[in-house]
Amino acid sequence: MQQVRLSDVEERVYQAVATLEARGQVPYPDLIAQESGLPQDAIHAPLHMLTEKNLLHREDSPMAGLDFGPRWCARQMA
């Protein structure tokens, strides 16, 4: 199996998403930024790169009428 190379920032963002999910929290961008220790505007590019690498996927708000913004969910690394 091929290893996916991540930058330090991508690794921090991925770990933040996985940690939030493990705690049962919804990984919204503001929580991802807080957990990763990065400013919120610095996590957008890593989130998109991780999505392109098929490590995260974006889900829109599941409740009709309530939109807290997109949430990002980790795919398990094998």
Protein Blocks (a to p, Z undefined) as FASTA:
>chain_A
ZZddddfklmmmmmmmmmmmmnopacdfklmmmmnopafklmmmmmmmmmmnopaccddd
fbghiagbjaddddddZZ
